[in-house]
Amino acid sequence: MLSDQVLDRNVVYREALREAALVPTAEQVELRTLVRGYLEKSCGEAALRRVLEPDPGTDRAGWQAMAGEQGLPALAIAESDGGLGYGFAELAVALEECGRQLAFPSLLTTAVLGAGLLSALPSGGPQTDWLAAIAAGELLVAVTGPGVPASGAPAVSARARGAQWLLHGTADFVLDGAAADLALVLCGGYGQGQAIFACRTDTPGLCRTPLQTLDLTRAQARYDFDGAEATLVADGEAAVAAWERMVSLGQVGIAAEQLGVAGQALDSAIEYAKSRHQFGRPIGSFQAIKHKCADLLIDLESARSAVAFAIWSASNGHSCLPLAAAVAKAAASEACTKVTAESIQIHGGIGFAWEHTAHLYFRRAKSDELLLGDGHHQRAAIGQLLGLMPSNA
């Protein structure tokens, strides 16, 4: 028998589904057009191929130019904190369009995870200054702790030394870790609970090591803390609640990005199928290719519906956000991985070439699939949230 609490929660979810507005506004449609045009002009295939170079580095100038001309990092930051004061729905549009070009991966780490965490924390302290710097394109943020990128206990602990806090431990696979200016770390070893600390990445006692990873378009690094001085940002229930909300926002942000990755991969495959001829006719005219493309489109649009509801939940601060985020992340991950893999097949021999961009989209799809929990993790979370399995499963 399901408990009354679980039944009430399910009623809330159903009511939210009926209430949600899943159709984009005219302003969001215009924003998509503007962002896509800008990215196609400034982040074309030539720029994408830079990731194949031995040391592509971080295009800090490009990031700052984008922030100044388009204001994408500032979209979901409140005006009182130096942002544009729109919402998560507008930021999700930018994430999807960046996914299409595999451009500005820092938008996820800095504008979604970093700014999302800072915005969820109690007001006061240096958060406002950091948010203003993020909005202006002057600050890149890395976030690490349980759930980012993987679940588990905190790998970094905080110890007091007089009035100072020092961090010790190792954090692996820190997204955008080599380029970040500020690290937000969820630590254990703080009294009886957990706390969030901020550490400048040029602080003595922090060693950053770039990692070689599957996704060549999103850099990761290992952080070794050996007495790095940090600032306490939040602790107790406030820290845990802010962290959990940030993880949900991150899942929705990745799902939005995956829609763009899969959409571009499918469009590229369809265009190739129209132009590639075999036996005197386009390969897209053969049933095997037509049916495959139709099935991929159905998978993508089904995932789009789940992501749209999750974006609405995030934008409205609805209590069903954790469930909506888990559903969206599971659906988008499955669709994106399938579409990018089949895109390689549709491209045939050229799709397997290093010089072609198809493998970069597949690499991003596989990486995004694992970030913040893969499909098995998300389905377990869905079962727990619906009361279908114990929370410790």
ABEGO torsion letter per residue (X at the ends): XBBAAAAAAAAAAAAAAAABBABBBAAAAAAAAAAAAAAAAABBAAAAAAAABABAEBBAAAAAAAAAAAGAAAAABBAAAGBAGBBAAAAAAAAAAAAAAGBGAAAAAAAAAAAAAAAABBBEEAAAAAAAAAAAGABBBBBBEBGOABBEBBABBBBBBEABBBBBEBBBGBBGAAABABBBBBBBGBEABBBBBBBBAABBGBBBBBBBBABAABBBBBBBBBGBBBBBABBEAAAAAAAAAAAAAAAAAAAAAAAAAAAAAAAAAAAAAAABBBGGBBAAABAAAAAAAAAAAAAAAAAAAAAAAAAAAAAAGBAAAAAAAAAAAAAAAAAAAAAAAAAAAAAEAAAABAABAAAAAAAAAAAAAABGEBAAAAAAAAAAAAGABBAAX
